Amino acid sequence: MASSSSSLPPSSSPSSTLVVFDFDWSFADQDTDRYVFEVLAPELRTQLREAKKTTQWTDNVAQHLVRLHEQGGTREQIVEVLQGLPVHPAMIRGVQKAKARTETTTRFLCLSNSNSVYINTILKHHHMENFFEEIITNPAEFLDNGLLQLNRRVDPSGEQHGCKVGCSANMCKGAELDAFMARHGGWESWDRVVYVGDGGNDFCPLLRLRSQDVALVRMYRELSRRIVKDAEASPLKCTPVPWGGAWEVEKWLLEN
């Protein structure tokens, strides 16, 4: 994955760009699912890790949210924890400046395996609740009794996405990206797509990207390893650009 922004084609500042953000460890500097339990109930965090071996991840988190509620965890506590979850100032500054540029049109999509309550709470705390064109994630809501109820985006009792690349059962990120494009005029509506991600489930949407598109890949995490591992079997058409810290994403967005 030895690429950098200097290797981009000459038209590196196109007139229309869609920036797609994964959320955990991409937009935010933490994993939202795990962080809530790490702060409020460390013993549930341990159980969450053990249950991962046998239970689909979204279902796993949902079951542990029930246990958190049974132990007395409240809506107010969850919201307070999310408001304190780390989001680097450089990431916020970079995306806001990129969207505000007048010489090019830049729009943002959030595509995440987190959930709607976690993401919206964090964005609202940073005054960014209307920043993304869409937030595609697992649905969640607080019930009247204070329980945070979480469900898979793809209902397990309905038609399944059938992804063969390795997406989790709750969502195929590649199919979701294609569906977003279909709702917004197709891939040809965007001169360039930039995907910011870190996890193995971000590999599937990267396979949809074109030669003019860019993948900002967080180093030393599963996505970077998957790109190297599948370089021959599933080569990318897009240009991968490695990053480690939010300041590097900010720099790239404002220089390209």
C-alpha positions as CSV (number, residue, x, y, z in Angstrom):
1,M,0.0,0.0,0.0
2,A,2.8,2.3,-0.9
3,S,0.9,5.3,-2.3
4,S,0.6,8.9,-1.4
5,S,-1.3,12.0,-2.6
6,S,1.6,12.8,-4.9
7,S,0.7,9.8,-7.0
8,L,-2.8,11.1,-7.9
9,P,-3.7,12.1,-11.4
10,P,-3.4,15.7,-12.4
11,S,-7.1,16.4,-11.9
12,S,-6.7,16.0,-8.1
13,S,-9.1,18.9,-7.4
14,P,-12.3,17.8,-9.2
15,S,-15.4,19.9,-9.3
16,S,-17.5,17.3,-7.3
17,T,-16.2,15.0,-4.6
18,L,-18.1,12.6,-2.3
19,V,-16.2,11.8,0.9
20,V,-17.4,8.6,2.5
21,F,-16.5,8.1,6.2
22,D,-16.5,5.0,8.2
23,F,-17.1,6.2,11.8
24,D,-15.2,4.1,14.4
25,W,-11.5,4.7,14.2
26,S,-12.0,6.7,11.1
27,F,-14.0,9.8,11.8
28,A,-13.8,9.2,15.6
29,D,-10.7,8.0,17.4
30,Q,-12.4,5.2,19.2
31,D,-14.8,2.3,18.7
32,T,-18.2,3.5,19.8
33,D,-19.6,0.0,20.6
34,R,-16.8,-1.0,22.9
35,Y,-16.1,2.4,24.4
36,V,-19.6,2.7,26.1
37,F,-19.0,-0.5,28.0
38,E,-15.4,0.3,28.8
39,V,-16.5,3.4,30.6
40,L,-19.7,2.3,32.2
41,A,-19.4,-1.4,32.8
42,P,-15.9,-3.0,32.2
43,E,-17.2,-6.4,33.2
44,L,-19.7,-6.2,30.3
45,R,-16.9,-5.2,28.0
46,T,-15.1,-8.4,28.9
47,Q,-18.3,-10.4,28.3
48,L,-18.7,-8.6,24.9
49,R,-15.4,-9.8,23.8
50,E,-16.1,-13.4,24.8
51,A,-19.5,-13.4,23.2
52,K,-18.0,-12.2,19.9
53,K,-16.8,-15.7,19.3
54,T,-20.4,-17.1,18.9
55,T,-22.8,-14.1,18.4
56,Q,-23.1,-11.7,15.4
57,W,-21.6,-8.4,16.5
58,T,-24.6,-6.1,16.3
59,D,-26.7,-8.7,18.1
60,N,-23.9,-9.0,20.7
61,V,-23.9,-5.3,21.4
62,A,-27.7,-5.2,21.6
63,Q,-27.7,-8.0,24.1
64,H,-25.1,-6.2,26.3
65,L,-27.0,-3.0,26.1
66,V,-30.0,-4.9,27.6
67,R,-27.7,-6.1,30.4
68,L,-26.3,-2.6,30.9
69,H,-29.9,-1.4,31.4
70,E,-30.6,-4.2,33.8
71,Q,-27.7,-3.1,35.9
72,G,-29.0,0.4,36.1
73,G,-27.3,2.1,33.2
74,T,-29.3,5.1,32.1
75,R,-29.8,7.1,28.9
76,E,-28.1,10.1,30.5
77,Q,-25.0,8.1,31.3
78,I,-24.7,6.7,27.8
79,V,-25.1,10.2,26.3
80,E,-22.5,11.6,28.6
81,V,-20.1,8.9,27.7
82,L,-20.6,9.5,23.9
83,Q,-20.1,13.2,24.4
84,G,-16.7,12.4,25.8
85,L,-15.7,10.0,23.2
86,P,-12.5,11.2,21.4
87,V,-13.0,12.9,18.0
88,H,-9.8,14.7,17.0
89,P,-10.1,18.5,16.5
90,A,-8.1,18.1,13.3
91,M,-10.7,15.7,11.8
92,I,-13.5,18.1,12.6
93,R,-11.6,21.1,11.3
94,G,-10.5,19.3,8.2
95,V,-13.9,18.1,7.1
96,Q,-15.6,21.4,7.9
97,K,-13.0,23.3,5.9
98,A,-13.2,20.9,3.0
99,K,-17.0,21.2,2.8
100,A,-16.9,24.9,3.0
101,R,-14.6,25.3,0.0
102,T,-16.1,27.3,-2.9
103,E,-13.8,26.2,-5.7
104,T,-15.2,22.6,-5.6
105,T,-18.3,20.9,-4.3
106,T,-17.6,18.4,-1.5
107,R,-20.3,16.3,0.2
108,F,-20.0,13.8,3.0
109,L,-21.6,10.4,3.6
110,C,-21.3,8.3,6.8
111,L,-21.3,4.6,6.3
112,S,-20.8,2.8,9.6
113,N,-21.5,-0.4,11.5
114,S,-22.0,1.6,14.7
115,N,-25.6,2.8,15.3
116,S,-27.8,5.9,14.8
117,V,-27.9,6.9,18.4
118,Y,-24.2,6.8,19.0
119,I,-23.3,8.6,15.8
120,N,-26.0,11.3,16.1
121,T,-25.3,12.0,19.7
122,I,-21.6,12.5,19.0
123,L,-22.2,14.7,15.9
124,K,-24.8,16.8,17.8
125,H,-22.2,17.3,20.6
126,H,-19.8,18.7,18.0
127,H,-22.5,20.8,16.3
128,M,-22.3,18.6,13.2
129,E,-25.8,17.0,13.2
130,N,-26.6,18.2,9.7
131,F,-23.1,17.6,8.2
132,F,-23.6,14.3,6.4
133,E,-25.8,13.9,3.4
134,E,-26.9,10.6,4.9
135,I,-25.9,8.4,7.8
136,I,-26.2,4.8,6.9
137,T,-25.9,2.6,9.9
138,N,-27.7,0.3,12.3
139,P,-31.0,1.7,13.7
140,A,-31.2,2.4,17.4
141,E,-33.5,4.3,19.8
142,F,-34.0,4.9,23.5
143,L,-37.2,3.3,24.8
144,D,-39.4,5.1,27.3
145,N,-37.8,3.0,30.1
146,G,-34.3,4.1,29.1
147,L,-33.2,1.0,27.3
148,L,-31.1,1.7,24.2
149,Q,-32.6,-0.7,21.7
150,L,-30.3,-1.7,18.8
151,N,-31.2,-3.6,15.7
152,R,-29.3,-4.8,12.6
153,R,-29.7,-2.6,9.5
154,V,-30.5,-5.8,7.5
155,D,-33.3,-7.5,9.4
156,P,-32.3,-11.1,10.1
157,S,-35.8,-12.3,9.4
158,G,-35.9,-10.8,5.9
159,E,-33.8,-11.0,2.7
160,Q,-30.1,-11.1,3.4
161,H,-27.5,-9.2,1.5
162,G,-25.4,-12.3,0.5
163,C,-22.1,-10.5,0.4
164,K,-19.2,-12.8,-0.5
165,V,-16.4,-10.3,0.3
166,G,-16.7,-10.6,4.1
167,C,-19.2,-7.9,5.3
168,S,-21.0,-8.7,8.5
169,A,-24.6,-9.9,8.4
170,N,-26.0,-6.6,9.6
171,M,-24.9,-4.7,6.5
172,C,-23.0,-4.9,3.2
173,K,-21.2,-1.7,3.0
174,G,-20.5,-2.2,-0.7
175,A,-24.2,-2.7,-1.5
176,E,-25.1,0.3,0.7
177,L,-22.7,2.5,-1.2
178,D,-24.1,1.4,-4.5
179,A,-27.6,2.1,-3.3
180,F,-26.6,5.6,-2.1
181,M,-25.2,6.3,-5.5
182,A,-28.4,5.1,-7.2
183,R,-30.4,7.5,-5.0
184,H,-28.1,10.4,-5.9
185,G,-27.7,10.3,-9.6
186,G,-25.3,7.4,-10.0
187,W,-21.5,7.2,-9.8
188,E,-21.2,9.5,-12.8
189,S,-22.5,12.3,-10.6
190,W,-19.2,12.5,-8.8
191,D,-15.9,13.3,-10.4
192,R,-14.2,11.6,-7.4
193,V,-15.1,9.5,-4.4
194,V,-12.8,9.5,-1.4
195,Y,-13.3,6.7,1.2
196,V,-11.9,7.1,4.7
197,G,-11.8,3.8,6.6
198,D,-9.9,1.4,8.8
199,G,-11.8,-1.9,9.2
200,G,-12.0,-5.2,7.3
201,N,-15.6,-4.4,6.5
202,D,-14.5,-1.3,4.6
203,F,-12.8,-3.5,1.9
204,C,-16.0,-4.3,0.1
205,P,-16.9,-0.7,-0.7
206,L,-13.4,-0.1,-1.8
207,L,-13.8,-2.7,-4.5
208,R,-16.6,-0.4,-6.0
209,L,-14.3,2.6,-6.3
210,R,-12.9,3.7,-9.7
211,S,-9.5,4.6,-11.0
212,Q,-10.0,8.3,-10.2
213,D,-11.1,7.5,-6.7
214,V,-9.0,7.5,-3.5
215,A,-9.1,5.3,-0.4
216,L,-7.6,7.0,2.8
217,V,-6.6,3.9,4.7
218,R,-5.7,4.0,8.4
219,M,-2.4,2.2,8.9
220,Y,-1.8,-0.9,11.0
221,R,-5.5,-1.8,11.1
222,E,-7.5,-4.6,9.4
223,L,-8.3,-2.7,6.2
224,S,-4.6,-2.1,5.4
225,R,-3.8,-5.7,6.0
226,R,-6.7,-6.9,3.9
227,I,-5.6,-4.7,0.9
228,V,-2.1,-6.3,1.1
229,K,-3.5,-9.8,1.6
230,D,-5.9,-9.6,-1.4
231,A,-3.8,-7.5,-3.7
232,E,-3.8,-10.3,-6.4
233,A,-7.1,-11.9,-5.9
234,S,-9.1,-8.6,-5.4
235,P,-7.0,-5.7,-6.6
236,L,-8.3,-2.2,-6.1
237,K,-8.8,0.2,-9.0
238,C,-8.6,3.3,-6.7
239,T,-5.5,4.8,-5.2
240,P,-4.9,3.9,-1.6
241,V,-3.3,6.6,0.6
242,P,-2.1,5.6,4.1
243,W,-2.7,7.7,7.2
244,G,-2.1,7.4,10.9
245,G,-3.5,10.5,12.5
246,A,-6.4,12.9,11.9
247,W,-4.0,15.7,11.0
248,E,-3.0,13.7,8.0
249,V,-6.6,13.4,6.8
250,E,-7.1,17.1,7.3
251,K,-3.9,17.9,5.3
252,W,-4.9,15.6,2.5
253,L,-8.5,16.8,2.2
254,L,-7.4,20.5,2.0
255,E,-4.5,19.9,-0.5
256,N,-6.4,17.7,-3.0
